[in-house]
Amino acid sequence: MHEAPTQVRPDYAGASVAGLVPALLGRGEASWLPGCVAGARVTVLLVLDGFGWRAVDAARARLPELGRLEGGPITTVVPSTTAAALTSIASGMTPARHGLVGYRMLLGGQVLDVLRWKVPEGKAPDPAAVTLVDSAFCGRNVPTVVRAEFARTGFTESHMRGVRFVGWRTTATLVTHVARLVDAGDAFVYAYYDGVDKVAHEYGITDGFFSAETVAADRLVGDLLDALPGDAVLVITADHGQVQFDAWVTMEPVAAFVRAYAGDARLRYLYARPGAEGDLLKAAADAYGEVAWVFGRDQLVDEGWLGLEPPAGDVLTRIGDVALAAKGNVAFADPTHPHETRLRAGHGSLSPDEMLVPLLAGRGRRP
């Protein structure tokens, strides 16, 4: 007898990535933070892109640095994907509020690729006109240690407004930048590493490449702990976890009712042709009910999956009329975005592997 797939609801009122920065900066309820955070003079927040809680917990024997830290799982946001979750981490806002509701979303009649900040034709929109984020990190002038090539992208400008960019080119320079910022007096530093996510997408998570990359990420954590003084706390989280893809499911059964596709492989947005919203929802439920949780837009919003508050501004129209949240190990192939089917693993849906992320912390070890 097969076990029913499990949904994980984002804990927007409590322990989720959307509340993490406000809690660390004293702007939100903080009782759910690891105990070693309290009293620290300096906080360094390291986001390990794609390193979900289940992957961390299952590999503790190979991850001595992460394994000895204090803490446990919290939830990410829906969709459980980089564009939405990193924006929620930086802004303290849910996707319904900040407006970046997926890796790709329909905006002004075109599908915006949020991470690359591109549309199929013409110039991409001004990032300031798309996101509803006024400033990141509760308005604090926080240094953000990210890959150097990310510093001036449209996505970065959309969700990291008002920060100081510090570009790193190797993990050694990431560690050195963080240590120097702390020694110079910065009380809060944000750092971001994307290696785990990149390896998962390219090689999958059942291959030795993924295991090797998680060990490398664990060494990065250890290097940061060695570089930080004892009155600094290193806080670790992620934007989402990963699911291995066993099969790609086509959109042929619903294509007659669809005017545009967006979202992610694991949470596919379908935008209906005019007047076909009801037909699209029924066709999607009939075709994909066994392999997906099928949501109409109103249900997705009313049940609070993207936030406890109604979507702001024109955000509602960015969400698909229908959303397919994948169960099991399937992904949904967008016929207008075929290169996506090269991915071996991904995220976006509601499973524990995708939705649970670590919240771990430890004090620095430098004398």
C-alpha positions as CSV (number, residue, x, y, z in Angstrom):
1,M,0.0,0.0,0.0
2,H,1.5,3.4,-1.1
3,E,1.8,6.1,1.5
4,A,-0.1,9.3,0.5
5,P,2.1,12.2,-0.5
6,T,2.7,14.7,2.3
7,Q,2.2,18.5,1.9
8,V,4.2,20.9,4.1
9,R,2.5,24.2,4.7
10,P,4.8,27.3,5.0
11,D,4.8,28.6,8.6
12,Y,4.4,32.2,7.7
13,A,3.3,33.1,11.2
14,G,6.2,31.4,12.8
15,A,9.4,29.6,11.9
16,S,9.9,30.2,8.2
17,V,12.6,31.9,6.0
18,A,10.3,34.9,5.6
19,G,10.6,35.6,9.3
20,L,14.2,34.8,9.8
21,V,15.9,38.2,9.1
22,P,13.4,40.2,11.1
23,A,13.9,37.7,14.0
24,L,17.7,38.0,13.8
25,L,17.5,41.8,13.6
26,G,15.2,42.1,16.6
27,R,12.2,43.1,14.4
28,G,10.2,40.0,14.8
29,E,9.4,37.1,17.2
30,A,12.6,35.2,17.9
31,S,11.8,32.4,20.3
32,W,12.3,29.8,17.6
33,L,15.9,30.8,16.9
34,P,18.7,28.5,18.1
35,G,19.7,29.4,21.6
36,C,23.3,30.4,20.7
37,V,22.0,33.3,18.6
38,A,21.1,35.2,21.8
39,G,23.7,37.6,23.0
40,A,25.9,37.4,19.9
41,R,27.7,40.7,19.0
42,V,27.7,39.7,15.3
43,T,25.4,37.6,13.2
44,V,26.5,36.1,9.9
45,L,23.7,34.6,7.9
46,L,24.8,32.0,5.3
47,V,22.3,30.8,2.7
48,L,23.2,27.5,1.2
49,D,21.1,27.5,-2.0
50,G,19.3,24.1,-2.5
51,F,20.6,22.4,0.7
52,G,17.3,21.2,2.2
53,W,16.9,20.0,5.8
54,R,16.3,16.3,4.8
55,A,19.6,16.3,2.8
56,V,21.4,17.7,5.8
57,D,19.8,15.4,8.3
58,A,20.4,12.3,6.2
59,A,24.1,13.0,5.7
60,R,25.1,14.0,9.2
61,A,27.8,11.4,9.4
62,R,29.5,13.0,6.4
63,L,28.9,16.6,7.5
64,P,30.7,17.1,10.8
65,E,30.4,20.9,10.8
66,L,26.7,21.1,10.1
67,G,26.1,18.1,12.3
68,R,27.4,19.7,15.4
69,L,25.4,22.9,15.0
70,E,22.3,23.8,17.1
71,G,18.9,23.9,15.5
72,G,16.5,22.0,13.2
73,P,14.1,22.5,10.3
74,I,12.0,25.4,9.4
75,T,9.9,26.0,6.3
76,T,10.6,27.9,3.2
77,V,7.9,29.6,1.1
78,V,5.7,28.6,-1.8
79,P,6.8,28.2,-4.5
80,S,9.8,26.5,-2.9
81,T,12.2,28.1,-5.4
82,T,15.1,30.5,-5.4
83,A,13.4,33.6,-6.8
84,A,10.6,33.6,-4.3
85,A,12.6,32.3,-1.3
86,L,15.7,34.5,-1.5
87,T,13.4,37.5,-1.9
88,S,11.5,36.5,1.2
89,I,14.7,36.0,3.2
90,A,16.1,39.4,2.3
91,S,12.8,41.3,2.6
92,G,11.1,39.5,5.4
93,M,8.0,39.4,3.1
94,T,6.0,36.5,1.8
95,P,5.7,35.9,-2.0
96,A,2.2,37.3,-2.0
97,R,3.6,40.6,-0.6
98,H,6.9,40.9,-2.5
99,G,5.5,39.8,-5.9
100,L,8.2,37.4,-7.1
101,V,6.0,34.4,-7.2
102,G,8.2,32.0,-9.1
103,Y,11.2,31.3,-11.2
104,R,9.1,32.5,-14.2
105,M,5.9,34.5,-14.1
106,L,3.5,36.2,-16.5
107,L,4.0,40.0,-16.4
108,G,2.6,42.5,-18.9
109,G,1.7,39.8,-21.4
110,Q,5.2,38.2,-21.4
111,V,6.8,35.6,-19.2
112,L,9.6,37.1,-17.2
113,D,12.5,34.8,-16.3
114,V,13.2,36.3,-12.9
115,L,16.7,34.8,-12.3
116,R,18.0,36.0,-15.6
117,W,15.7,39.0,-15.7
118,K,14.8,38.4,-19.3
119,V,11.6,38.4,-21.4
120,P,11.2,36.7,-24.8
121,E,11.0,40.0,-26.7
122,G,12.2,43.5,-26.0
123,K,13.6,44.9,-22.8
124,A,12.9,43.4,-19.4
125,P,11.0,45.6,-17.0
126,D,12.6,47.9,-14.4
127,P,13.2,45.7,-11.3
128,A,11.9,48.5,-9.1
129,A,8.6,48.4,-10.9
130,V,8.2,44.6,-10.5
131,T,9.0,43.9,-6.9
132,L,7.2,45.4,-3.9
133,V,10.4,45.4,-1.8
134,D,11.2,48.9,-0.6
135,S,14.4,47.9,1.1
136,A,16.2,44.7,2.2
137,F,17.2,43.6,5.7
138,C,14.6,45.8,7.5
139,G,16.3,48.9,6.0
140,R,19.7,48.1,7.4
141,N,22.8,48.8,5.3
142,V,23.8,45.2,5.3
143,P,26.9,43.9,3.4
144,T,25.9,41.0,1.2
145,V,28.7,38.6,0.2
146,V,27.6,37.0,-3.1
147,R,29.2,35.8,-6.3
148,A,30.7,38.8,-8.1
149,E,28.7,38.2,-11.3
150,F,25.4,38.5,-9.4
151,A,26.0,42.1,-8.1
152,R,24.3,44.0,-10.9
153,T,21.7,41.6,-12.2
154,G,18.0,42.5,-12.4
155,F,17.1,39.9,-9.9
156,T,19.6,41.2,-7.4
157,E,18.4,44.7,-7.9
158,S,14.8,43.6,-7.4
159,H,15.3,42.0,-4.0
160,M,18.5,43.4,-2.5
161,R,17.7,47.1,-2.7
162,G,19.8,49.3,-0.4
163,V,22.6,46.8,0.4
164,R,26.3,46.9,0.1
165,F,27.5,44.3,-2.5
166,V,30.7,42.4,-1.8
167,G,31.5,40.1,-4.7
168,W,33.4,36.8,-4.1
169,R,35.0,34.6,-6.8
170,T,36.1,31.5,-4.8
171,T,34.9,30.1,-1.4
172,A,38.2,31.2,0.1
173,T,37.4,34.8,-0.8
174,L,33.9,34.5,0.5
175,V,35.3,33.5,3.9
176,T,37.9,36.2,3.8
177,H,35.4,38.9,2.9
178,V,33.1,37.8,5.7
179,A,35.9,37.8,8.3
180,R,37.1,41.3,7.2
181,L,33.6,42.7,7.4
182,V,33.1,41.4,10.9
183,D,36.5,42.7,12.0
184,A,35.6,46.1,10.5
185,G,32.6,46.3,12.8
186,D,29.6,45.1,10.8
187,A,27.1,43.6,13.2
188,F,25.2,41.7,10.5
189,V,26.6,40.1,7.3
190,Y,24.7,38.1,4.7
191,A,26.5,35.5,2.6
192,Y,25.2,33.3,-0.2
193,Y,26.6,30.1,-1.8
194,D,24.9,28.4,-4.7
195,G,27.1,25.3,-5.3
196,V,24.7,22.7,-3.9
197,D,21.8,23.9,-6.0
198,K,23.9,24.0,-9.2
199,V,25.2,20.4,-8.7
200,A,21.8,19.1,-7.9
201,H,20.3,20.5,-11.1
202,E,23.1,19.3,-13.3
203,Y,23.8,15.9,-11.8
204,G,20.8,15.0,-9.6
205,I,21.0,14.2,-5.9
206,T,21.5,10.4,-6.1
207,D,24.9,10.7,-7.7
208,G,28.3,11.0,-6.1
209,F,28.7,14.6,-7.4
210,F,25.9,15.8,-5.0
211,S,27.5,14.0,-2.0
212,A,30.8,15.5,-2.8
213,E,29.3,19.0,-3.1
214,T,27.5,18.7,0.2
215,V,30.8,17.8,1.9
216,A,32.4,20.8,0.2
217,A,29.6,23.0,1.6
218,D,30.2,21.5,5.0
219,R,33.9,22.5,4.8
220,L,32.8,26.1,3.9
221,V,30.8,26.2,7.1
222,G,33.8,25.0,9.1
223,D,36.0,27.6,7.4
224,L,33.6,30.3,8.3
225,L,33.4,29.2,11.9
226,D,37.2,29.1,12.1
227,A,37.3,32.7,10.7
228,L,34.8,34.2,13.1
229,P,35.4,35.2,16.7
230,G,33.6,33.6,19.6
231,D,31.1,36.5,20.0
232,A,29.9,36.0,16.5
233,V,27.2,33.5,15.5
234,L,27.0,31.8,12.2
235,V,23.4,31.1,11.1
236,I,22.8,28.6,8.3
237,T,19.6,28.3,6.2
238,A,18.6,27.5,2.7
239,D,16.0,28.6,0.2
240,H,14.6,25.1,-0.6
241,G,15.6,21.5,-0.9
242,Q,15.6,19.2,-3.9
243,V,13.7,16.3,-5.5
244,Q,15.2,13.8,-8.0
245,F,13.3,13.7,-11.3
246,D,12.2,10.3,-12.4
247,A,9.9,11.5,-15.2
248,W,8.8,14.6,-17.1
249,V,5.1,15.0,-17.7
250,T,3.9,16.8,-20.8
251,M,1.3,19.5,-21.0
252,E,-0.5,18.0,-24.0
253,P,-3.8,17.2,-22.2
254,V,-4.3,20.9,-21.3
255,A,-2.6,22.7,-24.2
256,A,-5.8,23.7,-25.9
257,F,-6.8,25.8,-22.9
258,V,-3.4,27.4,-22.1
259,R,-2.1,30.8,-23.4
260,A,1.1,30.8,-21.4
261,Y,3.2,28.5,-19.1
262,A,5.5,29.7,-16.3
263,G,6.5,28.7,-12.8
264,D,8.9,25.9,-12.1
265,A,9.2,22.3,-13.1
266,R,7.7,21.2,-9.8
267,L,5.2,24.0,-9.5
268,R,3.9,24.8,-13.0
269,Y,1.8,27.8,-13.6
270,L,-0.8,27.5,-16.4
271,Y,-2.5,30.7,-17.7
272,A,-5.8,30.2,-19.3
273,R,-7.0,31.4,-22.7
274,P,-9.7,34.0,-22.2
275,G,-12.9,32.4,-21.0
276,A,-11.3,29.0,-20.5
277,E,-10.4,29.2,-16.8
278,G,-13.0,26.6,-15.8
279,D,-12.2,24.2,-18.6
280,L,-8.4,24.5,-17.8
281,L,-9.0,23.7,-14.2
282,K,-11.1,20.6,-14.9
283,A,-8.8,19.3,-17.6
284,A,-5.8,19.7,-15.3
285,A,-7.5,17.9,-12.5
286,D,-8.5,15.1,-14.8
287,A,-5.1,14.7,-16.4
288,Y,-2.8,15.4,-13.4
289,G,-4.8,14.6,-10.3
290,E,-2.7,11.5,-9.6
291,V,0.7,13.2,-9.9
292,A,0.0,16.7,-8.7
293,W,-1.9,18.8,-6.2
294,V,-4.0,20.8,-8.6
295,F,-4.9,24.3,-7.5
296,G,-7.0,27.0,-9.0
297,R,-5.6,30.5,-8.4
298,D,-8.3,31.4,-5.9
299,Q,-7.7,28.3,-3.9
300,L,-3.9,28.8,-3.8
301,V,-4.4,32.3,-2.6
302,D,-7.3,31.8,-0.2
303,E,-5.6,28.9,1.5
304,G,-2.6,31.1,2.2
305,W,0.1,29.1,0.3
306,L,1.8,32.2,-0.9
307,G,1.2,34.3,2.2
308,L,-1.4,35.0,4.9
309,E,-2.4,38.3,3.3
310,P,-4.0,38.8,-0.1
311,P,-1.5,39.5,-3.0
312,A,-0.6,43.1,-3.3
313,G,-1.0,45.3,-6.4
314,D,-1.0,43.2,-9.6
315,V,0.6,40.2,-8.0
316,L,-2.6,38.1,-8.3
317,T,-2.3,38.2,-12.1
318,R,1.3,36.9,-12.0
319,I,0.0,33.6,-10.5
320,G,-1.2,31.0,-12.9
321,D,-5.0,30.4,-13.3
322,V,-4.0,26.8,-12.4
323,A,-1.0,25.6,-10.5
324,L,0.3,22.0,-10.6
325,A,2.3,21.2,-7.5
326,A,4.1,18.0,-8.2
327,K,3.8,14.9,-6.1
328,G,6.4,12.1,-6.1
329,N,9.4,12.5,-8.4
330,V,7.8,14.0,-11.5
331,A,8.3,17.3,-13.1
332,F,6.1,19.2,-15.6
333,A,7.6,20.1,-19.0
334,D,6.9,23.6,-20.3
335,P,6.8,23.3,-24.1
336,T,7.9,26.9,-24.4
337,H,11.0,26.4,-22.2
338,P,12.4,23.1,-23.4
339,H,15.9,23.4,-22.0
340,E,14.5,23.0,-18.5
341,T,14.1,19.3,-19.2
342,R,17.9,18.9,-19.0
343,L,17.6,19.3,-15.2
344,R,18.1,16.1,-13.2
345,A,16.6,17.5,-9.9
346,G,14.6,20.5,-8.9
347,H,12.1,22.0,-6.5
348,G,9.1,24.3,-6.2
349,S,6.4,22.0,-4.8
350,L,5.1,21.2,-1.3
351,S,6.9,18.0,-0.3
352,P,9.0,17.9,2.8
353,D,12.2,17.4,0.7
354,E,11.5,20.8,-0.9
355,M,9.8,22.7,1.9
356,L,11.9,22.0,4.9
357,V,15.2,23.9,5.2
358,P,17.8,24.0,8.0
359,L,18.0,26.6,10.6
360,L,21.3,25.8,12.3
361,A,23.7,28.0,14.3
362,G,27.0,28.0,16.1
363,R,29.5,30.4,17.6
364,G,32.8,31.3,15.9
365,R,35.9,29.5,16.9
366,R,38.6,32.0,16.3
367,P,40.4,33.0,19.5
